[in-house]
Amino acid sequence: MDITVPVLGENITAADVTKVLVKAGDTVAVDQPLIELETGKATIEVPATAAGKVAQVLVKAGDKVGIGQVILTLEGAVKKEAGKRQKAESSEQRAAVSAPPPSVPHAAPRKTTAPPAPQIAQPAPTGPHVPVAAAPSVRQLARELGVDIHQVQGTDPGGRISEADVKAYAKKLITTAPVPVVAGAGLPQIALPDFAQWGAIAREPMSTVRRITAAHMAAAWLTIPHVTQHDRAEITELENLRKRFADRAEKLGTKLTMTAILLKVIAAALKVFPKFNASLDLAKQEIVFKKYIHLGVAVDTERGLLVPVIRDVDKKNIIQLAVELGQLAQKARAGKIPPADLVGGTFTVTNLGGIGGSFFTPIINAPEVAILGIGRAQMEPCIQKKDQICTPRLMLPLSLSYDHRLIDGADGARFLRWIVEAIEEPLLISLEG
């Protein structure tokens, strides 16, 4: 039995092999992970669809594979209901010896529980379809892979099309498909000199995460007119409260971080200023206001920058947010974050305070319209308003970048000041948030 790359998600036609978890001779069980694939910024495990002994592994770490490509073969493995299907195919094959089955160009697809596969770009038909010889299971496989079976060349006796023919054709289409052009990709590139003329160099290929990040950041920077505003929030009392209640989060196996607290503040601010929780649809000349608040939190990993999304932040308490934030960050750093946890954000938070620095210019994570950057809090002399006495206070640097096509400077200043005041006077969240 051939084990193939399954449908991985909408618009995903290929992936990089990061790990091969089995070798020839291993015995595997149903649903046991066989390989790990990297699609964009997510890692997906491909499980065994049947139990058996691994006869041959056809891929290795670093390979690029397409949907439907065979990754390994199993000995002594039989899928459920395979016996019934084989009997049906045998009778179909006997009937096909005398005459090939007629082609039905627009036949309705057989009902299946599997999600529809993304359609693969194929050559345009050159004329009316001629009948092809293929078993029902082969036709079903072609539909699942989005392959026009009339374009496949059969290699079995009499030109009959096999499953291997369909998979080979699908692989050819994937490997020869043009690379999609991202915004900015057509701009002139800086010509590089021969760096080796000045000394020793080393080269390594860009990782998938780095390639995706580079393309997305370039597109965002080129297409969005960024404005960044800075402010400081006095967090002396808030930090004392965080330390006082830190044990409640520790009992649940996580840390009560300043990021978790700020997520709650930002969610309240987005309710007061819904424009910051929106997106621009320039094609329809409309502003899309989202009635939900899903916050992305940038996580620094060995593979690069990932942005897991915490959903419905406004409906969760700070302890719940701390637990979920810790779990998502752990998954991201372990390379186990699923694709669904990296999409759907409405606003992004990036905290560099653990590393250092103060103010910076975070790039908006399109199609969002704003992002808040957090620097490292530092003790600074501060004059108290009441008695005009200069005392040391813990100050947190904040940097807000926003899309100037939708958000004016005055709006940005009001939004950032509201966050600062809510940090310094948490009661504001209950009064206005």
Buried (B, 14 or more C-beta within 10 A) or exposed (E): BBBBBBBBBEEBBBBBBBBBBBEEEBEBEEEBBBBBBBBBBBBBBBBBBBBBBBBEBBBEEEBBBBBBBBBBBBEEBEEEEEEEBEEEBEEBEEEBEEEBBEBEEEEEEEEEEEEEBBEBEBEEEEEEEEEBBBBEBBBBBBBBBBBBBBBBEBEBEEEBBBBEBBBBBBBEBBEEBEEEEBBBEEEEEEEEEEEEEEEEEEEEEEBBBBBBBBBBBBBBBEBBEBBBBBBBBBBBBBBEEBEEBBEEBEEEEBBBBBBBBBBBBBBBBBEBBEBBBBBBEEEEEEEEEBEEBBBBBBBBBEBBBBBBBBBEBBEBEBBBBBBBBBBBBEBBBEBBBEBEBBBEBBBBBBBBBEEEEBBBEBBBBBBBBBBBBBBBBBEEEBEEEEEEEEEEBBBBBBBBBBBBEBBEEEBBEBBBBBBBBBBBEBEBBEEEB
